[in-house]
Amino acid sequence: MRMPKLLRPGDTVAILATSGPCDGQRLAKGVEAVRRMGLRPRVMESCHMRHDFLAGEDELRAKDLHTAFASPDVKGIFVARGGYGAARLLGMLDYDLIRTNPKVFVGYSDVTALHVVFNQICGFVTFHGPMPAVDFCDDEPFTMAEFKSMIFAAPGGSDATSGSFLANPPGHPFTTIVPGQAMGPLIGGNLCLLASLIGTPYEPDTRGRILFLEEVGEAPYRVDRMLLQLKQASKLSQVAGIILGGFSPETLETLHTPISELIATEKKPTLAGLACGHTSPNLTLPLGRNVWLDTVAGKVHLLKAL
């Protein structure tokens, strides 16, 4: 899995909408936050469009992605917000173009569909992290500090995160579901999106991977149904390990049945409580990056990037 060239102050980043339409005020705050990072934001047309529940028609949103990946002066791509609609683009994308122009690509929630194909089809690391029209507006200190440490190159152009750990902020403890250790590429994202890709040409390959899952606002029986779909498709039995992120407002107690009966029964090293997803603070995860998971010590170690 290739590591895209990390960002430097002064770089241009494209801000685009692959899913739902943007709120203008929140987008403006997010764009200003990008400037404060020392980056040059280029707001794409999709951020200003609305097509029912989408940020413009599919062709426009796909065009913005292609333009951002093809433009040599654009060094990174920040998806403005989630919602719904990214999966509608999967059959329209020029994967050869994207594969030959790997860039820092950031987003979460509905953007999970794009993380899966960019990791699996295009072969480069992407970043499950905060978005301009969502998290940037809140300017939560831990979220933004961790985000910048992940996407910016260290002095000399190196990856500053090699050998480091994905660590929760104080007061956010991990919970061991299944004790053990595992190593593999970190993949995953939003549970609903991953389940919806099963049976399509874009379904996630979980073999030997560390699978990260997060979800929000779903009743326990709905979480159970989505996990059952992954389990019956052998996606859980094939993993090396599992990390559960934000499931707010649900708690591990309300999800006891699906976790204990569908996840723990696979007997894969499983850690819960990673502060990532639809939650604040919100960690940035390098999807596709090799990690070492120790669920007893409660540590996720980032191995050296290629």
C-alpha positions, -999 to 999 in steps of 0.1 A, spaced: 0 0 0 16 33 -11 17 63 12 7 95 -6 31 124 -3 21 142 29 13 179 30 35 209 36 25 245 46 15 264 15 1 234 -4 -32 236 -22 -60 213 -11 -93 207 -29 -124 208 -8 -153 189 -25 -186 172 -16 -190 136 -26 -223 130 -8 -248 154 8 -250 192 2 -231 216 23 -243 242 48 -228 274 35 -219 289 69 -203 257 82 -184 253 50 -171 289 53 -158 282 88 -142 250 76 -124 268 47 -111 294 71 -98 266 94 -79 251 64 -63 285 58 -52 287 95 -34 254 90 -13 271 64 -29 255 34 -45 270 3 -81 258 0 -97 253 -34 -134 250 -30 -149 228 -58 -182 233 -75 -199 204 -57 -197 223 -24 -221 249 -37 -246 226 -54 -278 207 -43 -296 180 -62 -323 168 -38 -303 150 -10 -271 151 -30 -244 178 -35 -251 181 -72 -257 153 -97 -234 123 -98 -216 134 -129 -206 167 -112 -194 151 -80 -174 126 -100 -159 153 -121 -148 172 -91 -130 141 -78 -113 136 -112 -103 172 -114 -88 172 -80 -68 140 -85 -56 151 -120 -45 187 -110 -8 187 -103 -10 217 -80 -36 200 -58 -17 181 -31 -46 169 -9 -83 164 -10 -107 171 19 -143 159 16 -164 186 31 -190 164 47 -207 130 46 -244 123 42 -253 99 14 -242 95 -22 -205 85 -24 -214 49 -34 -233 62 -64 -199 73 -78 -181 40 -76 -190 28 -111 -182 62 -127 -146 67 -114 -115 66 -135 -94 44 -112 -64 45 -135 -63 83 -132 -67 81 -94 -42 52 -90 -15 72 -108 -21 103 -88 -22 93 -51 -29 122 -28 -38 128 8 -75 120 9 -96 127 40 -131 121 51 -154 97 71 -190 85 74 -204 81 38 -168 86 25 -161 51 37 -172 38 2 -144 58 -14 -118 47 12 -125 11 3 -120 15 -34 -90 39 -31 -73 14 -7 -82 -18 -27 -84 -7 -63 -59 22 -63 -36 9 -37 -28 39 -16 -33 49 21 -63 73 28 -72 91 60 -104 85 80 -106 119 96 -124 152 103 -141 172 76 -142 209 69 -180 215 70 -184 192 101 -155 189 126 -133 218 115 -161 242 125 -159 230 161 -121 233 162 -118 207 189 -81 209 200 -73 172 202 -91 164 169 -73 191 150 -39 184 166 -41 147 158 -53 155 123 -24 178 115 2 154 129 -11 127 106 -14 146 73 16 169 74 51 158 67 77 162 93 108 184 87 127 167 58 95 153 43 94 122 65 63 106 81 63 117 117 38 90 128 60 60 121 65 41 153 38 60 171 5 49 186 -31 58 180 -39 72 214 -72 83 229 -74 116 247 -74 115 285 -107 103 299 -115 80 270 -104 45 280 -102 14 258 -122 -17 265 -108 -52 257 -135 -73 241 -112 -102 231 -77 -103 244 -48 -109 220 -25 -93 194 -27 -90 157 -10 -72 128 -22 -62 94 -34 -33 72 -60 -11 89 -92 -9 69 -129 0 75 -150 29 85 -187 33 88 -205 0 95 -236 9 74 -215 17 44 -194 -14 47 -225 -36 50 -241 -19 20 -211 -28 -2 -214 -66 4 -224 -84 -27 -211 -56 -50 -179 -54 -70 -166 -30 -43 -171 -51 -12 -143 -48 14 -116 -74 14 -110 -82 51 -86 -111 48 -57 -106 73 -68 -70 80 -74 -50 111 -111 -40 107 -122 -7 121 -159 -1 126 -179 29 138 -216 39 136 -240 65 150 -277 69 157 -286 33 150 -307 12 173 -290 -19 187 -310 -42 165 -299 -23 134 -263 -26 145 -269 -63 150 -283 -66 115 -254 -49 99 -228 -69 118 -247 -101 110 -244 -92 73 -207 -89 77 -205 -121 97 -226 -141 72 -205 -128 44 -174 -142 62 -160 -107 66 -155 -110 104 -140 -145 103 -114 -134 78 -100 -105 98 -68 -105 119 -83 -82 145 -111 -57 151 -112 -21 165 -146 -6 175 -147 32 174 -175 57 181 -210 43 184 -225 73 202 -251 78 215 -251 40 220 -228 25 246 -211 -8 248 -238 -18 273 -266 -13 249 -247 -31 222 -238 -60 244 -258 -86 224 -244 -79 189 -208 -74 203 -208 -105 225 -227 -128 201 -215 -117 166 -180 -102 172 -166 -118 203 -176 -153 190 -151 -149 162 -123 -149 188 -103 -123 170 -84 -98 191 -109 -70 196 -106 -35 211 -134 -11 217 -136 26 225 -113 42 199 -122 79 198 -129 79 161 -159 84 139 -191 103 146 -177 115 179 -157 143 194 -127 142 198 -122 124 165 -89 107 157 -75 105 122 -68 69 110 -44 60 81 -65 34 63 -43 9 45 -14 14 69 0 -16 87 -7 -16 124 1 -38 154 -29 -42 176 -25 -52 213 -60 -54 229 -46 -63 264 -23 -32 265 -49 -12 247 -25 0 220 -26 4 182 9 8 170 15 24 136 42 5 117 66 21 93 49 34 62 62 25 28 
